[in-house]
């Protein structure tokens, strides 16, 4: 691989990471722990996320629930609710 090709590849990877980090998105996740402070720990395809707040409508979280989660551009997460 040439130096120019390596540089182009590195720039493309950096740009892709920047777009992914700044974009809002939603994911499916699995609840791995229910915390007493109104948060849950989840496991996503991108890895684990601890201490995620949940909407009041998701009032009875349980370990192994499959949930829809949203992440905003600032990197904040919220659990929208469990899937039926």
Secondary structure, DSSP 8 states (H G I E B T S, - for coil): --HHHHHHHHHHHHHHHHHHHHS-EEEEEEEEEE-TTSEEEEEETTEEEEEEEE-TT--S--TT-EEEEEE-TTS-EEEEEE--
